[in-house]
Structure formats: structure tokens, C-alpha cells
């Protein structure tokens, strides 16, 4: 309801800071960071949720800002995600752009700064949302400060004859009536760059200055245009050189320069231990079988996007229709987890650590097609560092009928699991959670004897 709200009022973003579900991860931060980047490249929203759930970042916006400066994060995935029309994307893109030093920039320099590590999406709606957010952040930053608080800027009067530099900072602000006008001018600039340079590999295109300014007619008002001394330097600068930040097509081999990424450095994973090892002293993934050593799966693709960091992966079965399968038939009780054993793995000994037992159980399953339909409880399990992740398909596989890739939709902290029982006759082991752990407060009358609760046991079945 905007009745009675002044026209110049702008929305203020507010959200409650989420709390981490998986705690005390300092020792494993380095390996979790590798998992985070892979997960983000598969499904950005899941990656941000994972970063917050594991305590790698205090908020979704902070996680996105840190990922911009983390090696391996996909620029195109970041751009496509931030440009979506979801409330989370709105909060994150404003948080990311607000952290950039956009003061004293012009149209082109603002675009280069804002999209140095964010690939402009080809989808026009998503691109428009990103450009509007950049323009609004630029507008707010300059409106909030007095010109006397900033260094001297270029103005048309101060420029020497023949100079053709774009206006920046408050010199530009005085000729732009609103953030919406600036956003439209930015959009027009990106479109001009696409016509002239494309992806930067072909022959330059042509578009006259008159044609481009004709597209910008009436940006300020019906009979009012953006001044020519604002538009002309922008046109000349775009025609003069190719800028990968303004390209909407992925630029192969592009690496943003430090001057365009600002002074903000990633703090995500900065407290990781240099001597960190994977669980139980594993410094790299050892193939559980000869088939796991291959890089190609049954369909010619890599078995999983987590192959290089996972201690074990494979198909498992949950026979009681758990929420992690996505089934609507959710009911409390025991959970049965099974995997088709292909030989070579001995039944686990009683009292064996849960993480090692899970690794041996999952290692017996191959990377091929699912042994059964999801309705029967078959899911893909990946043991990565201290996390056991569940997916409908091996992570990275293409989902049928869409362009999306399979990504984990559930995660369990395996440090909270404990081997309750071992049945050698059925080759199965039952895993539960500890009654006393650092994350669960003690209930009244609860005896802290260290035994597993067993309220929702997980039974891993190994075939003969």
C-alpha cells in the first residue's frame, strides 16, 4: 500500500540473520570451502544456503560477496542467480553491489566495477534487474554524500577543449533526475556495446551516434533528454574498446583485474587450518573400486561433480519415504538406508566411527543409473568432509526436461552420527545420533551417558 507515500521514498531492505545449523567447522573450513564452490556452481541458491548452514558466512549476502572473490566460482552462475525475481536474490544483489566502491564513477566505470566478477545474463529481464540495482546503489551513495566530502570531479566546464571523458560522481548526478533514468542509460549502453562488439571475437558492428541517442529520446521526460555532453563520451568510449564487463556473452579466459574488483577481499575460509586433512587422514579421494577410478560414468559424463573431493559416493535406498527424497508421504519412525554391495567390503566392526562406516557403505555403489526409481527411496549419497549430502541424481547430471543440473538437497553432519548396532547376518549397520552433542541442549532428566539416541536410526544394508 503506497497511498500517502511520497514519490521520492525508497524501500529499505530488512531480513533476519539466519543461524548456522552445523557448527565448530574451523578445522574443516578449507574442505568445506571447496565443496561450497562446487555446490554453488551447480545451484547457487543451494550453495548460499550451505554457506550459512555450515557457518562459513553469517548471511546470504556475505556468502555471495565472498564467493565473488573465491577461485572457481562461475561468473555466469552468479549473474543469472542475482538477476532472478526472488526476494532472496533482491536482498543478495543489493548487498553485493552496495559493498562495491561505486562513488565517483560514471556510467561505464560503474558498469565495469559492478560487473567485474558478475557475468551479465543474456536474459533481458534478469539483466534489467541487475542494472537497476547497480543504478539505485550508485544513486543512493551519491545522494547520501555532499559534493564537498568527495575529491574534485570532472565537469563539462572544467574539461579542456577537445576532451571527451565521461562525467562521473556528482558531476553526473546533477544531470540525471532519478535512478530509473540512470538504469535506462546503463541498459542502453550495454545494448550499444553488444551491437558494436558482440562477444569481442568477431568484426565490430556499426551503430551511429544519432541512432543510439534516438533510442534514448525522452529518458528524462516526454520532451526532455539526457544532455548530449553526457551521452557523447559514453558513445565514444564504447566504440573505442571492448569491455568484457559489458558483454552478455561469456568471455573465455577473462580474469578481472584487481583495480576493477575493489579492495574487498574474501574472508570466507580465512581461518582454515593449513594442516587440515580430510576425515580420518585422507588427503585425497581414493577410488573404492576400479570403476570409480574412471572419469566417465555410464552415460559418458563424470560420475559426480564432487568426485575429486568426496571420500565416497554411491546410490543408497531410504525405504520409508523421507523428506530428503522429496516424497509427500512423510512419517516418523525408522529410516532404512541400503546400497547394492558389489563385493570387496567387509562388514563394519562394532563401535567403528560413523564417518568411516559411512564411507565403506557408500563406496560399494557405482556411478551408473539409479538401481530403482526415486519413489522407492533411491537417492545419491556423497560423503564430503564432515557432510553427508543427498541428491536425486549424481551432482552435476542434467535434470531431464530442464537445463538445470542435479544438486544436493539435504545434508547431515556425520559427526553427530554413531554406530548403534551391527548385524553380521544381514550385513547391516544401524546409525543414530548421540544423546549428548555440542549442538543439542540437554533435556531435563536426560542422562549424559554418551549413548546414541536411536529415536530415528538409520540402517545401512550391505548385500552379500
N, C-alpha and C positions, 0 to 999 in steps of 0.2 A: 504494500500500500504506500504510494508515494504522494498522496493528497497532502498538500501543505508543505511538502519538502522543497526547499529552494533548488533551483535548477543546477546551481554550481556544486551542490553537495555530492560527495563521492562516498562509495561504500568502503567500510573498514572491515578487513578480514579478521576473523577470530575463530580459533579452534582450540580444543582441549588437548594438551600434550599427552600422547599415549605413553603407557608404561611398558617396559620390557618384560617379556614372559620368560625368556632364557637369560639367566644372569651368570655373573662370575665367568666371563668369557675372555678375560685378558690374555690368558695363556694360549688360547686358541684363536685369537683375533686375526692372525695372519692367514690361517687356512680358511676361516670364515669369510674373510675379505675376498679371497679367490672364488669361493662359492657364490658370494653376493654378486660379483661382476657377471659370472656365467648366468645366474638366475635372472638378473636384470636384463641381459641381452635377449633372454628367451621371453620374458614377460615383465616389463618394467614395474607394473603395479605390485606384482608378487615380490620383486626384488626390494622395493622400498619397504613393503610390509615386513620382509625378512630382516632388513637392517634395523628396524625399530624393535621387532620382537626379540632379536638377539642382543639388543643394547649396543649395537655398533654405532647408532646415532640416536639422538634424543627426539627427533621429529622427522616426518617425511620430507619436509623442505631441506633440513640439514643433510639428510641422506642424499637427496638429489644434488645438492650443491657439492658435496664431497665426491660423488660419482663423476661429476664433470671433470674432475682433476685426477681421476683414477685411471691408470693404464688399462686398456682393454674395453672400457665402456663404449658402446656403439652410439655414435653421434646421431644417426638416423633414428634409432630407437628412442633416444632422449627427446628428439624433436617431435616425433609422432605421438609420444605419450603426453608431453606437456601441452600439445595442441588440442587434445581431446576435450569434449564438453562435459567433464565431470567435476564435481565440487572439489575432489582431491587434486585434480590437475590444475584447477584455478588457483588453489592455495599454493601449490608447489611452484607453478610457473612465476607467480608474483614473488614468492620467496627467493627463487633463484635469480631472477632479473634484478630484484631490489638489492641483492648482495654485490652487484657489479658496479664499478666506478663509472657511471654514465654522466656525471657532471662535466660541464664544459665540452660536450661533444655535439656534433651536428647530426644531420640525417644519416649520412654514410658512415661516419665514425661511430655513431651509436649502434648502427646495424652490425658493423664489424666487431664491436666489443660484445654485443649481446649474443651474437651467433657464432662466436669463435669456436665454441665447443658444442653447439646445438645445431644440428642439421635442419634447415628449413624444410618442412614436409611438402610433398607435392600436392597433397590435399589442400585446396584453396581455403576451406573453412578453418582447418587447423592452422594454416599459415596466418590467416587473418587474426585469429585469437592470439597467436604469439606476437605478431606485430602490434596489435592493440595493447597488449600487456607491456611491451617494451616502450611504446609511446606514453602510456599512462605513468609508468615508473619514471621515465625521463621528465615528464611534465610535473609530477609531484616533487621530485628532487629539486628542480629549478624554482618552482613556486615557493618552496619552503625556505629558500635562502635569499638573502638580499644580494644584489649585484656587488655591493661593496665588500662582501665577505669572500668573493672569489677573485682570482687573478684577472688582469685585464684581458678582454676578449676582442676578437676581430669584429669590426662593424663596417658597413659599407663606406662610411666616411673616413675611417682610419686606414683603409686599404690603399696602397699606392696605385696609380693609374696602370691599367693592364693586368692587375692581379685578379685571379679568379678562384679564390679559396672559398669553400662553403662556410656559411655562418654557423657559429657554434654557441652553446650556452645561452645566456640571457640575450645576446645579440639576435639569436634565432627566436627566442621566446616572444619577444615584443612584436614579431610579425606573424605569429601563429595564435589563433584565437582559442583553440581548445586542443585537448589531447586527441580527440577524434580526427581533427584536421591533420595533425601530425601523423597519426596512424595511416590515414589515407595517402598522405605523401610518401610514407615509407613503403606502403604497398605498391604504389605507382613506381617507385624507384626500383623495387625488386623485379617488377614486371619489365621495366626498361632493361635491366641487366640481363634478364632471360632472353629478350629479343636480340640484344647486341651480342652477348657472349655465349648463351646456352650453358653447356657444362664446361666450357673452356677448352674443348678439344677440336671443334670444327672451325670453319671460316666465320669471321664476325658477321653479324647481321646488320641491318640498317633500319634506323628509325629517326626521322628528322626531329629537330627540336620543336618545330611548330606542331607536329603530330602528337608528341608527348605532352606538351603543355596544353594542347587541345583536350586531352583526356583529363587534365586537372582543372578544367574550367569549373568555376562555381564551388570549389572546395571550401572556401571561407563562407560564402553566402551565394544567393542566386546571382547577384550582379557584382560579386567581389571575388577576386582571385588571389592566390598566393603571389607576392611580388616577384617580378622577373629576376631581380638580383638575388633572390633566394633559390629559385629553380635553376637558373643557368649554371651556376657552379656544380650543382648536383648532376645535371645532364652531362657536362663536360668531363667530370670525374668518372662517371660510369662508363662513358665511351672510351676513355683513355686506357683503362686497365680492367682486367678480370679480377674479381674479388670472390674467392671461394666461399666466404661467409654469406654472400648474397645469392649463391647458387642454390637452386632447389633440387638439383641432381647430385647424388653422392659423388664427391670428388676423390678419385683414387689417389692414395698416397698423401692426402692433405694432413698436415700436422700444424695446429695453431701455434703461433709464436708467443713467447711469454708476454710481450708487450700488449697483445690483444686479449689475453686471458686475465689481466689484472694481477693484483698482488695476493689474492686469496689463495691459500694453499690448502690442500686436503689434510684434514686431521683424522680422517677415518682410518683406523688401523695404526695410528701413530704410536700407540702404546704396546704394540705387539712385541713379543719376545723374539730376539734374533735366534735363540736356540730352540724355538718351538718345533716340536715334532708332531707328526700325525699320531693318532691314538696307538698306544702300545708300540711305540718306537718305529712305526712305519714312515720312512721318509719319502716314499713314492708308492704308487699303486702297483701291486704285484698281481699279474693275471692269475685268476683262480683256476683257469683251465686253458688249454691251447686255443680254444675258440675265442676266449676273452682277449687274447694277445693280438688278434686281428683287428684292424681298424675298420673293417666293413662288416655290417650286420647282414641279416638275411635279405634285406631289401637294397643292399649296396650302400647304405649310409652308415655313419659311425653309430655304434650301438647306443651311445648316450652322450649328451653334451657334457656330462660330468665324468666321462671316462678317465680323464687324466688326474682327477683329484679324489675320486671315490675309492674307498677301501674295498667295497664290494657292492655289487648291484645285481638285481635279478627280479624275476616275477615271484610274487607271493600271493596267497589267497586269504581273504578275510570272509569267512562264511556266514557272518551274522549281519551283513549289510551295514557297515559302519558309515558314519558321516564322511570319512576320508575317501570313501568310494563315490560319494555324491548320490547315494540312494535315498529315496524318500522314506524307506522303511527303516527307521532308526529306533532301536530299542536298547535298553540297558542289558547288561549281562556279560557273559564271557565273549572273547574275541578269538577266533581261530585263524592263525596265520600259517600258510603252508607253502612250500616250494617243491618243485619236482626235483628230487635228488638224482644226479646223474653219475654217482659213484665217486669215490676218492675222498670223501669227507667222513670222518669218524664221528659218532655221536658225541656231543659235548659232555665233559665231566661235570659232576655236581659241584656247584659253587664256582664255576667258571665265570669270569667277569662278563656282564651282559654285552658289552660292546664287541668283545672277541667272539662270543657265541653268535651274535647277530651277523658278524662278518662271515663266519663259516657257513651260516644258514643261507645267507643271500648269495654267496659265491657259487652255489650249486646251480643256480638258474642261468640259462643262456640269454643272449640278447635278441633272440628271434621274436616271432609273433607271440602274442599272449596265448598261454595254454587254454584259456577259456574266456568267455565274454565278461565284461565288467559287472553284469547283473549277477554273476556267480561269485563276485568278490575278488576278481583278479586285478591286481594293481602292480605297478613297478616300484620297487623299493631301492633307494640309494643311500648307502651309509657314507657320509662325508663328514670327516672330523667328528664332532660330538653330536651331529644331527642325523636322524633317520628320516628321509623325505619320501613321500608317496606321490606317485603320478599315475594318470590313467594310461600313459604310454611312456616309453623311454624319453627322457627330456631331450628336446631338440627335434623330435619326429614331427612331421607335418600332420596337423589335425585334418581329418577327412572333411572336404567341403569348404574349408576356410584356408586363409593364408597364415593363420596363427600356428605357433609351434607349441608342442606339449611342454608343460612346465609343472613342477610340483605344486600341489595344492594343500599339503599338510606336512607338518614337521614335528618330530618328537625329540626331546633332549634325552639321549641314551644314557646319560649319567644318572638319570632317575630310575633306570630300569635295573632289575635284579633277577637272576635266575632262581625261580621258586622251586621248580621240580624238573626232574629228568626221567623220562620213561624210555628205557632202552628197548622194550619190546615193540613200541610203536615208533621208535626213533623220533621222539618229540621232546621239546623242552618248553616249559611254561615260564614266561617273563612277566613280572609285575613291577610296581613302583614301591620304593622304600616308604615305610611308615614315618620315618623322620628324615627330612632332607632340608637343605638350607633355604628352599623356596616355599615350603608349606608351613604355616604356623601350627604349633602344637594344639590339638583339640583338648578340651577339658577331660581329664580322666584317661588320656592317651598315654600308654606306656612306651617310652622310647627304648625299645629293645633292638632296633635296627632291622627287624624282620620286614619282609615285603608285605604290603597291604593285601594284595591278591584280590581286591574288590573288582578290578577289571583285568584279569590275567590275559596275557597274550600267549597263545600256544603256537610254536613254530614246529611244523611237521616236516620231517625229512624222510623221503621214500627210501625203500631198501635198495 
